[in-house]
Amino acid sequence: MSDRQRLWDFHGGIHPPSCKEQSTRTPIQRAPLPRRLVLPLSQHVGSPAEPLVEVGQRVLKGQPIAAAGSLVSAPLHAPTSGSVSFVGPQPYPHVSGMLAPAIVIDSDGREEWIALEPCADYRALAPEVLLEKIRQAGISGLGGAGFPTAVKLAARPHDEKIHTLIVNGAECEPYITADDVLMRERAAELVSGIEIIAHLLGPERVLIGIEDDKPEAIAAVRTAVGERPYAVCAIPTKYPSGGERQLIQVLTGVEVPSGGLPTDIGMLCQNVGTCVAVHDAVILGRPLISRIVTLTGEALARPMNVESLLGTPVGELLAFAGLEPGKLDRLIMGGPMMGITLPSMDVPLIKTSNCLLAPTRSELPPPPPALPCIRCGDCSDVCPASLLPQQLHYFALGHEHEQLRRHDLFDCIECGACAYVCPSNLPLVQYYRAAKAEIRELEHRQQKAEHSRQRFESRQERLRKAEELKEAERKARTERATRVKASQAESASVPHQPNTVASVPDKLAERQKKLKIEASMAQVALKKAEKQLALHATAELEAQVKDLREAAEAARKALEAAMQEAPPPLPSAAQPADEAAQKKAKIEAAMLRVQVRKLEKLEQPSAEQAAELERLRDQLAAVDRALAAQSPAPVVRSEGEEALKKAKIELALRRSELKKAERAGTDEAERAPLRAALASAEQALHAAEEASGKPVPQLVRVDKRPIDETSRALKTELAYARADLHRLERKVDADPAALDAARARLASVEHRLQAHTEADPKGD
């Protein structure tokens, strides 16, 4: 592809002094190995990584020490060999001086690597396998944003295919030269990384954007590209041309929609440092454990670019560059436009740290006091996102969040161009950052409130359905009570007829029993309805209670009338004292006890309830007396039978104690007394059996053929294979190749077990 790529321009922009020459005079240096490395678990956009190591554990260089916490996350690796000395809060590179969870490794100086898995022929790998290698290498954007690279490169639907890959080498921030020297010295690795990413994405074109104030880098990259169809584009030097949206507009003339992403228009950007990290991960098998960082500023005797291990305290890096503490005014991580002031030199280097700026007070003097806005409009002229910074400033002061949204506050890339040209020295970017934080916090609260509202509405819906169900049950009970009342009236109107099959007393007793059950059910239904009425006094419930009260009263009167006809039939000497009669009487006694207990639980029973309780107690006493009269004489066992029974119980107890000890995993010394007690109980049982005079039971022995060792081994392997497959199937991001291998393993074991069973069906 020709390098004569048409270029466009973006709105606004500024031309601050570059100040890049002081750190590009020497090649990339290698920083000394630090004694201690502090590795924060959050070095990327998304969820923090989750620790995989414990205090005291020895780790090797490149060993995973923290796994990705979610889909949008990245793992973390040990930058050197040593031992884990601490896992917990540590200083974090943030302007607030906050602490953050981290893993601390004390280096042993040996630099012992884990076994690496390089892959020169990456084109032979399946796309998902290649993507997984990048994900497991822990690569996130090295240009400053820190978005996990594997997430950006993940497969997309056909209608969202990436047609343009843009490689960002436009290092526009003053002072920073890390990408510049990287392209000069490692252009071949850069192009190799671009090829890997292009192999994954399959774009129609690849554009490499480099500012025209980096001629050495442009020449090195063009030489490395050679005949490949990649366009190396020298773009005009203007800040902030390195912004993702601005670079896309410069190279393609297309604007990313407000609130959208480059992928929405089929484009994807990757920083040059990220591309080199992809090359190292795939071709060399090395995870991301170091990065190139610019050390610059007039307070340093030897400004340079160094390749430093992640987790290195920034104070050690500045000392390596010859820091003169007396000259240092403040320490900035990043450039003067978008960097942050660090409160301490104890913070560690992380994946997104591309520069440590140590200026003197004369080099970067503090801004003068802010004055009122004079509405000059200079901020609007230089805004690369075509926003209205002056209006955003006023809305931010007034906390007018809706107006801030309407004026596209979140399209602001916080480049600082507006504050740079403001004649009133207003810290505009600080207002925008604070307003964004307020809006995000408000959104978070609204989401929590919405979630709570949905939970409340779901609960109310559940309660409503439960109430409807209860109402339906109440109506059904009312209908049943009405039917009982009608059947009772119908029974009362039918004259007594003799029956040739059953005697009159039996028919009368059956009718009395039914009336008792109906009266009890009507009473229970009435009590439940009265409780509901006490909680929810409605006209409908009052009507239902009235109906149920009438039904209960009618059932009670019908029962009393039936009881007056003849007393309830009780088992006596005149009735056959067989097993069926006893069973019937026991059931009746049990039902009476239940009714008595329910009435006894009432705290303030009514007069009717007290009378009913007394009547039921009298009836229960009569039934109990009849049962006592019918009960056969107790079985008298001989002394030998009693001894035999006690011996059996003792044996069961001793056997249970031994099994409990075996399940608890006690040692043989503790189990020996239990075994002796069991043997003694067995001997006592044998002696009791002989003394009881009972015949010896005939024992029938069944020879259970044991399973052969081959079948046992195959069944064990089958269980493990099935469990491994189920575990992989439960994983959302399971590797398809691993799933196929697990299924093949399971099928193979099943086939071998079936073949063995058919060859030896008896297990011999």
Secondary structure as GFF3:
##gff-version 3
##sequence-region A 1 764
A	DSSP	three_ten_helix	21	23	.	.	.	ID=ss1
A	DSSP	beta_strand	29	30	.	.	.	ID=ss2
A	DSSP	beta_strand	36	40	.	.	.	ID=ss3
A	DSSP	beta_strand	50	51	.	.	.	ID=ss4
A	DSSP	beta_strand	58	59	.	.	.	ID=ss5
A	DSSP	beta_strand	64	67	.	.	.	ID=ss6
A	DSSP	beta_strand	76	77	.	.	.	ID=ss7
A	DSSP	beta_strand	82	91	.	.	.	ID=ss8
A	DSSP	beta_strand	99	107	.	.	.	ID=ss9
A	DSSP	three_ten_helix	122	124	.	.	.	ID=ss10
A	DSSP	alpha_helix	127	136	.	.	.	ID=ss11
A	DSSP	alpha_helix	149	153	.	.	.	ID=ss12
A	DSSP	three_ten_helix	158	160	.	.	.	ID=ss13
A	DSSP	beta_strand	164	169	.	.	.	ID=ss14
A	DSSP	alpha_helix	178	185	.	.	.	ID=ss15
A	DSSP	alpha_helix	187	201	.	.	.	ID=ss16
A	DSSP	beta_strand	205	211	.	.	.	ID=ss17
A	DSSP	alpha_helix	215	225	.	.	.	ID=ss18
A	DSSP	beta_strand	230	235	.	.	.	ID=ss19
A	DSSP	alpha_helix	244	252	.	.	.	ID=ss20
A	DSSP	three_ten_helix	262	265	.	.	.	ID=ss21
A	DSSP	beta_strand	267	271	.	.	.	ID=ss22
A	DSSP	alpha_helix	272	279	.	.	.	ID=ss23
A	DSSP	pi_helix	280	284	.	.	.	ID=ss24
A	DSSP	beta_strand	290	296	.	.	.	ID=ss25
A	DSSP	beta_strand	304	309	.	.	.	ID=ss26
A	DSSP	alpha_helix	314	320	.	.	.	ID=ss27
A	DSSP	beta_strand	332	333	.	.	.	ID=ss28
A	DSSP	beta_strand	340	341	.	.	.	ID=ss29
A	DSSP	beta_strand	355	357	.	.	.	ID=ss30
A	DSSP	alpha_helix	378	382	.	.	.	ID=ss31
A	DSSP	alpha_helix	389	397	.	.	.	ID=ss32
A	DSSP	alpha_helix	401	406	.	.	.	ID=ss33
A	DSSP	three_ten_helix	409	411	.	.	.	ID=ss34
A	DSSP	alpha_helix	417	421	.	.	.	ID=ss35
A	DSSP	alpha_helix	428	493	.	.	.	ID=ss36
A	DSSP	alpha_helix	504	535	.	.	.	ID=ss37
A	DSSP	alpha_helix	539	565	.	.	.	ID=ss38
A	DSSP	alpha_helix	579	600	.	.	.	ID=ss39
A	DSSP	alpha_helix	607	630	.	.	.	ID=ss40
A	DSSP	alpha_helix	639	664	.	.	.	ID=ss41
A	DSSP	alpha_helix	668	692	.	.	.	ID=ss42
A	DSSP	alpha_helix	709	730	.	.	.	ID=ss43
A	DSSP	alpha_helix	736	759	.	.	.	ID=ss44
###
